[in-house]
């Protein structure tokens, strides 16, 4: 069991998870980079992609928590060598979440214009938001299906196949983006922002097909739904409920950040879109080690090894800080080329360069917060995660944003508030974790 927390085993899980995780923001960043360089209304198109991306991310994060819940339960049963007891759970969870995704489509599609007015979108930006969303939303069920399957693989301590699936999806998205957005002379008419939406849906569909194939051929977990419900379904649904509330708070933060950036003008929302997508990229790169914490902590908790949980946390703190510093260093070296990659509008680039340094400084802080967030998910401590994020959002982020906005700090207000928000997310988790398991280890 000690070999589970060796550097080799941590990297065996973390590196494929990192690659798989990076594919998610790459789907958005690809749209951002390609749409930001089209010949017609590029700034308005970029703003629309950012606004719709924020809303779709909210939906995915709210319902995509099945990955953490499934992973937590499966990994704990793997640790206690009782996997057969919950083989039916993933298929039941996937059925529930896919059904909910269809209801979300039915509930949001007719009200797309109203929804994006809430994000302060208007005129041409609003028109583009509606057109883009009414295509992108049909990829929603495929994305949630894939996320749930990834949860099953994570619980089985396997991040290799999710990595393969993610690479396939990201590659397809990039190729289709270039073809459909810019067109092929004499063959395909440029579709601009709508082309980016179609490319995303096609990539999401392909990933869902690959997910089903690998789960059925590489694991003992079936996709056939059986009844009655598994005995762990109630714990699964309780986890989802706590994570649902937690994710609403998270998306409350992103909504306010997006809405305030939009209110400052089209150049600011475009600059914010670039910065936040690069922040997401950094977050998902760090998520490789957060995933290792999630996967291994569930297994070690199921095996009742608090000593190894403490040792694991110490190693992940070190690795997380190193990765966070490395990401910040690379971002600093590529500071100006990164901006030029996404836009050639001087006003957009100035607004972006003014705040990107804050995004880079956040990376080590984000690393610690995300790693311990992952470990608490692996332990199934979703209630505590919920309470921490509610406090960080409503007692730290929102007051700081409102005050700095009052002082007219604009994008500075958003990213300073986000930095303090990350501190308030990570510090309580570190303290609580060490209190729980240091005491438990000493009692043993």
N, C-alpha and C positions, 0 to 999 in steps of 0.2 A: 504493500500500500504506500510505503514511503516513496517509491519510484513515481507515484502519481504527481508529486510536486517537484520532480527534478526539472531542471531547465529544459532538457530534451523533450519531456512530455508536455510541459507548459507550451513550448514552441510548436510542438506537434499539433496542438489544439489551436493556439493563438494565431499562428501565421496563416493557415487556411481561413480561419474566421475573419482575420484582418482583411484578406483579399476578398472574401465574400461580402464583408461589411462595406468595403469601399465601393462595391458595385452599386449599392443603393444611391449614394450621393452622385456617383458618376452618371446615373440616368438623368438626374436633374442638372448636373453641371454640363453634360453634353447638350441638353436643350438650351441651357443658358448661353454657352459659348457659341453655338451655331445660330440660334435665333438672334443673339446680340450682334451678329455680323451680316444679317440679311440686308438687301438693298432698299427695302420699303419699310418705313416706320420701325426701325430697329429698336429704338429706345422704348417706344410704347409696347412693342412685342416682348421685349425683355422684362419690362415691368409686369406685364400680364402673366408671363411664365412664373415670375416670382410670387405673385399674389396667389395664383391657382396652385402652385407648388406648395405654398404654405398651408392652404386649406386641405389639399389632398394628403399632405404629410400628417396633418391633424387627424384625419379619418383613419389613415393607416396606423398611426401610433396608438390611437384609442382602441381599435379592434385588433391590431397586430400584437397585442400583449399576450395572445395565445401562445406565441413562441416561448416567452419566458415561463408561463405557467406550465406548459407541456414539458419543457426542458427541466424545470425544477422537479416535477413529480417523477418523470421517467428517470432522471439521474439519481434521485434518492432511492428508487427501487432497484436500479443497477447496483448502487452501493451496498444495499442490503440483500442482493442476489435474489430478488423476487420479481423479475421483469415480467414473467408470464401473467402475474396478477393484474397488470394494467395494459396489456397488449391491445385491448379494445378501445382504450381511452382516446388515442390520437384521432382515429377515424370519426368518433363521436364529436370531438372538439372541432375538427375540420368542418363537419356538417353544420354545426351550430354557427360557426363564424362565417361560413360561406352564405348561409341563409340570411344572416344579418347584413352582409354586404349587399345583397340584392335589395333588401329593404332600404338601405341607405341610398342606392341609386334611384329607386322609385320616389324617395322622399326629398332628394336634392335636385334632380334633373329639371323639374318644372320651375324651380325657384332659383336657378343659377344667377340670374341678373340681380335679384334681391340679395342673395348671399354676398356677391362681390361688391355691391354698394356698401355693405357693412365694412368692407376693407378700404373704403374711401376711393374705390375705383370709379372713374367717370369717363364719359365721352368715348374716345377711341380705345383707351385702355380697358374700359368696361366691356366694350364690344368684343375685343380680343379675348378677354377673360372668359366670357360666356362661350365663344366658339371653341376655345381650347379645352375648357372643362367638359363640354358636352361630348367630346370625343374621349378625353383621358379617363373619365369616370368609368368607362366600360372595362378598363383594365383592373379595376379595383378588386373584383372577386378573385381574379387570377393571382394578384399580388398577395392577398390574404391567405389563399390556399398555399402558396409557396412558403410564406412566412411560417405557417403552422407546421408544414413538413420539415422546415429547417429546425423547428423546436424539437421535433421527434429525433432528428439526427443528433442535435446537441445533447439531448438527454442520453443518447447512446454513446456519448463521448466521441462523436464522429463529426468533424467539420470539413472533411475532405470533399464529400459529395456536394454539400452546399456551395463550396468554393467553385467546383466545376460548373454547377448550375448557374451561379452568379456570373462567371466569366462568359458563358454562352449568352446569357441575357444582355450583359453590358456590351459585348461585341456586336450582337445583333442590333442593339439600340443605336450604337454609333454609326454603323453602316447604313441603317435605314434612315436615320436622321439626315445624313449627308444627301442621300438619294432623294428623299421626299421633300425636305425643306428647300434645297437648292435646285432639285430637278436634274434631269439628264437631257442635254440639248438634243431635240429631235425625237425624244422618246417619252420623257415624263415632264409635265409642266410643273414648275416650282410651286409648292403648296404653302411655303412660308410657315407661319406658326401652326397651322392645322397639320402640316406634314410632321412636325415634331410630336404632336399628340398621337397621330396614327403610329408613328415609329415606337413610341412608348408602349402603346397597347399591344402591338405585335410582339415586342420583346417580353412583356409580362405574360402573354399567352404561351410563348415558347418556354419560358422558365417554369410555368405551371406543368406543362407536359413533361419536361425533364424531371421535375420534382416527383411526379407520380411514378415515372419509370424507375428512378433510382430507389425510391422507398420500397416499391414492390419487388425489385430484383436484388437489392443489397441488404435488406433487413428482414426481420421476422414480423414486422408490424404490418397488418393488413389495412387496406383502405375501405373495405366493405363495412358498412355500418351494421352493427348488431345491437339488439336490445335484450334484456333491460340495460339501462345505463350502468357503466362501470361504477364501482363503489367509491371511486375517487372523484366522481363528477361534481359532487357538492363542493369539495375543496377546490377543485379547478375553477368552478364558477365564483367562489368567494375570492380567490386570487384575482380573477378577471375583474370583479367588481371593485376591489381595492386599486388595482392597476388602472382601471377605467377612470376613477376619480383622480388618481395621480396624473394620468396622462391629460385629462382635461385641464389640470392646473398647468402642466407643461405647455400645452397648446394655448392656454390663456396668455402665457408669456409671449409666445411666438406671434399670437394674434396682435397683441398690443404693439410689439416691436414692428410688425409689418404695417399695421394701420398708421402708426406715428410716422414711419418712414415715408409712406405714401402721402401723408398729409403735408410733408415738407416739399413735395414736388416730384416730377417724373425722374429728374436726374438722381434725386436722393433714393427713391425706391429702386431704381436700377442699380445704384451703387450698393445699396443694402442687399439686393438680391445676389450680387457677386460675392460680397463679404460673407453673407450667411451660408451660401452654398460651399464656400471654402471652409467655413467653420464646421459645417456638417461633414465635409471630407476629412478634416482632422479628427472630428469626433468618432467617425466610423473607423479610422485607422487605429485609434486608441482602443476601439471596441474589440479588437482582436484579443487583447489581454483582459478586457472586461468579460468577454465571452469565456475565456479560460477560467476566470474566477467564478463565473456563473456555473459552468459545467462541472468543474472540480469541486467547488464548495458543496454542491448538491450531493455528489457522490460521497465525499468525506463526511458530510452530515449524516447521510444514510448509514454510513459505516460506523458512526459514533466515534470520530477521531478529532476532538477539539485541538489536540496538540498539532496535528497536521494542518488544521484550518488556520491556526496562528502562523505557522511557518509559511503557508501558502500566501497569506496576506502580506507578510514581510517581503517576500520575493516580488509579489506583484506591485507593491508600492515602489520598489526600486526600478523594476522594468518599466512601469507606467511613467515615472518621472523622466527616465531616459528617452522613451519614445516621444513624450510631450516636448521635451527640449529639442530633440532632433527635428520634429515637425516644425517647431518655431524657427529653428535655424535654417531649414530649407526654404521656408516661407520668406525669411529675411533676405536670403540670397536672390530669390526670384521675385522680390517685392514689385518691381515695375513691370517686368515681363508678364506676370500673372494678370495684372490689370489690362494690359494691351491685348491679352488673349481673349478677353470677354467683351471689350468695347473699344471703339475708337472715338467716342464722344468726349471731348476735353472736360466738360462739366461733370460727367459721370465719373471719369477717372480721378479728377481732383477730389470729389467727395469720397471715393473709395480709398484713395491713398491716405487721406486724412485720418481714417479710422482703422485701417487694416493692421496697424501695429498693435492695437488693443486685442484683436483676434489672435494674433501670434502670442502675445504675452499670456493669454488665457490657457494655452494648450497644456502646460504641466498641471494647472489647477483642474482642468477638465479631466485629465488622465486619472487623477486620484478619485474624483467624484464618480466617473463612469465605472472604474474598477470596483469600487465598493458598492455601487448601485448593482452591478452584475452579481456580486457575491451575495447580497441580500436577496436578490431574486432566486439564486440557486438554493438558498436556505428556506425559501417560501415565506420570508418575512415581508409580505407585501403591505401589510397595514402600516408598519413603521416607515416604509418607503413613501407611502401615501402622505403620512403626516409631515414628514420632512419636506417634501416638495410643496405641499400646501403652505407651510410656514415660509419657505424660501421665496415663493411666488408673491404671497400677499403681505408678508411682513418685511421683505427686502426688495425684490425686483420692482414691484409696482410703486412703492413710495419713492424709491430712488429715481425711477424713470419720470414720475410726475414732477419731482422737485427739479431735476436737471432740465427737463423740458421747459419748465417755468423760467429757468435761467437762460433758455434759448440755446442749449448745447446741441440740439438736433441729433445727428447720428452719434455724436459722442455720448449723449444721454442714454441712447439705446445700448451701446456696447459696454459702457461703464456699469450700467444696471445689470447687464447679463453677466459680467465678470463677478460682481458681488453675489449674484444669484447662484453662480457655480460654487463659490466659497461656502455659501449657506447650504448648499446641497451636499457637499462632500464632507465637511468637517464633522457634523453630527453622526454620519455613518461610520467614520473611522473610530470615533470615541465609543459609540455603542457597540460596534463589533468587538473591539478589544476588551471592553468591559464584560461582554457576554462570554467570550471564549477563553480569555486569560483566567477568569474566575473558575470556569468549568474545568480547565486544564489543571489548575492548582488543586481543585477539589479531588481530582483523580489521583 
